[in-house]
Amino acid sequence: MEPEFTMISHMEPSVLQEIYNVCDMDDVWLNIAPYMPGIEVKDVETCKRWRMTRNRSPTQLLFRIWSAKGYTSDHLYQLFAKTKLVRCMRIIQPFVHERLHYLEELVLNPQKAIDLPKEPETPKPKKRKLRKVRLRHKPIITKPADSCEPGPSRPRIVEKREKPPKIAENPSRNSSLTSKVIHPKPTESSLLAYRNQRPQTQSILVPKMPPISQQQSINLSELTATTASNLSNDEFPIRIAIEGTLPVSYTDIEIATNMFSTENIIGKGGYGIVYRGELRSGGTVAVKRITTLSNTNNTGTKSSQVKKMEKERMRQSLQELKTLARFRHDNILPIYAYCLEGPEPCLVYQYMANGSLEDRLLCRKMSNPLTWTQKLEISLGTAKGLHYLHTFTKTPIIHGDVKTANILLDKHLEPKLGDFGLSRDGQMEAEIAEKSPLIASHIKGTLAYLPPEFVTSKILSTKLDVYSFGIVLAEIATGLRAYSDTRDPRGLIDFCQMRRDIVENLNILRELIVDKKTPAPINDIEKDAFAIIIDLGLKSAQRDRLQRPNMDKIVEILQAATCSTPKIETLSIKSEIRPAENV
Ligand SMILES: Nc1ncnc2c1ncn2[C@@H]1O[C@H](COP(=O)(O)OP(=O)(O)OP(=O)(O)O)[C@@H](O)[C@H]1O
């Protein structure tokens, strides 16, 4: 059965490439942009910068932006007819509905067109497949006053603000060409005519995307053409993920990050680069740009391995979006917005001025060492965030990747847990006794922070996060890395525990493993801080998960430690734990 329509982004990549080649040549794309409903001045400017700064095809970006608005190969064919690009019409003809094929003849021989049978009226689209898109700006075309180009000038788009549109225009019905609306290559007079003819409204009806859940798999190109409003299946995870979070345009992100300038880079992770962005309305944000993999094999297509990695990358980004959009807490990194319409998906977060806890513990970027009071507050805040995740809903959420790099510090050094790509629904330890333990389908996370029961038996419970948090506490107390090849033992918990077993005297232990960068304690709370943090760290990272405390107990201990002289048992774990194996 013939498909109802083909989304531009779903067309054969080699066909699209051919079109890009033709339209990039002599900047032909600049001639067609003014005829594309919904394309604004800022979009054209973005495409120009895209070519200038990255040497990438401006047509490709232009089509991506347009395609994200729901336009199909049929619309593209009509656009090429309007701009008399017969070569392009022929290239995409196999993807175009037969009823439109007559347009080629019409373009080649407009006189003959009078004798042609009238174009069959486009069937009225089903109501549920239509979506109303209102555009704020109407581009109009003028000849640049300062143009020094000979002959017909290249149309320039200038922005003009308009009153809100009143009448809806359906491009699938109104843009079917008749001899009246076919334009020759724009000349000054034709541009004037075009301006007068162009409908006064910018409100158009766009066919809705097919529900993505019906498609076989999710890939980047599908997602980049996806917006919140054109997903129709309520069960589809993207819709759930993005509900309650604002979509933002790719252009706005480019402007905020100064075209993703290297000066704005604040960090790099496994899946993307994080940029500092300045909003036009004022305020700073962090933008994570999920990088796509450029590796292709010698046939020019991506290997199945690369496709698998891209899919996983996308899955994790959506998981992060889904969890962060659902859970709001003082100690969970707020997500502000997302963008799926551009060449790479982007997530926009609150900007954390003091970077990651990892950076601060290692005094990277010339930062000052944290004091014991700050270390206690950061430990407590992080514990509260985890406690919230484990207890807020009936089914606890397991973060799955708690580590110092994923604890971010705002300008007041308030910690916020980030990187929820591996988060999932889990079980409380108590539930495991009643039911059978949840077994993860795969092991993911940072190996040095993963507990033995997860690495060996894939047992998934809240105690996974408790174990990882224990290692974070040991890092806070000692200033040492979770794992080091040059240390014996290499794992930090084993390293501390071994010394703890040998040395009875707390002062000597402190001398051996305390973080020497931390300023000397200035009060009783600070004096006790090292012992409390390392003790809790070792307890939380015990090999036997049943011996590890719950997050509520951990919060209670840290809360007591930050407010008054704690009356809690410290360094009492000598006989309780066996040295943990390095995982
Ligand atoms: N909201 C933010 N504000 C300020 N800096 C941030 C923010 N988010 C991330 N960063 C910085 O960017 C770095 C990279 O973050 P990202 O989450 O991509 O990777 P990661 O967690 O370090 O690594 P991976 O995702 O591979 O585990 C962080 O270590 C941090 O320094």
The ligand as a MOL file (V3000), in Angstrom:
LIG
                    3D

  0  0  0     0  0            999 V3000
M  V30 BEGIN CTAB
M  V30 COUNTS 31 33 0 0 0
M  V30 BEGIN ATOM
M  V30 1 N 24.2360 21.9690 35.0690 0
M  V30 2 C 25.5560 22.1010 35.0190 0
M  V30 3 N 26.1470 23.2340 35.4170 0
M  V30 4 C 27.4890 23.3840 35.3840 0
M  V30 5 N 28.3340 22.4350 34.9510 0
M  V30 6 C 27.8150 21.2710 34.5240 0
M  V30 7 C 26.4040 21.0440 34.5240 0
M  V30 8 N 26.1850 19.7980 34.0370 0
M  V30 9 C 27.3820 19.2820 33.7680 0
M  V30 10 N 28.3740 20.1520 34.0450 0
M  V30 11 C 29.8170 19.9560 33.8600 0
M  V30 12 O 30.0020 19.1780 32.7000 0
M  V30 13 C 30.6980 17.9800 33.0140 0
M  V30 14 C 30.1990 16.8790 32.1200 0
M  V30 15 O 28.8920 16.5530 32.5050 0
M  V30 16 P 28.1750 15.2570 31.9660 0
M  V30 17 O 26.9520 15.0560 32.7750 0
M  V30 18 O 28.0010 15.3490 30.4920 0
M  V30 19 O 29.2490 14.1360 32.1260 0
M  V30 20 P 29.7960 13.2660 33.3480 0
M  V30 21 O 28.7000 13.0020 34.3180 0
M  V30 22 O 31.0320 13.9180 33.8640 0
M  V30 23 O 30.2050 11.9560 32.5670 0
M  V30 24 P 29.2870 10.7520 32.0630 0
M  V30 25 O 27.9720 11.3240 31.6190 0
M  V30 26 O 30.0670 10.1900 30.9470 0
M  V30 27 O 29.1470 9.8520 33.2520 0
M  V30 28 C 30.4580 17.7520 34.5110 0
M  V30 29 O 31.4700 16.9850 35.0960 0
M  V30 30 C 30.4180 19.1840 35.0210 0
M  V30 31 O 31.7280 19.6510 35.2570 0
M  V30 END ATOM
M  V30 BEGIN BOND
M  V30 1 1 1 2
M  V30 2 1 2 3
M  V30 3 2 2 7
M  V30 4 2 3 4
M  V30 5 1 4 5
M  V30 6 2 5 6
M  V30 7 1 6 7
M  V30 8 1 6 10
M  V30 9 1 7 8
M  V30 10 2 8 9
M  V30 11 1 9 10
M  V30 12 1 10 11
M  V30 13 1 11 12
M  V30 14 1 11 30
M  V30 15 1 12 13
M  V30 16 1 13 14
M  V30 17 1 13 28
M  V30 18 1 14 15
M  V30 19 1 15 16
M  V30 20 2 16 17
M  V30 21 1 16 18
M  V30 22 1 16 19
M  V30 23 1 19 20
M  V30 24 2 20 21
M  V30 25 1 20 22
M  V30 26 1 20 23
M  V30 27 1 23 24
M  V30 28 2 24 25
M  V30 29 1 24 26
M  V30 30 1 24 27
M  V30 31 1 28 29
M  V30 32 1 28 30
M  V30 33 1 30 31
M  V30 END BOND
M  V30 END CTAB
M  END
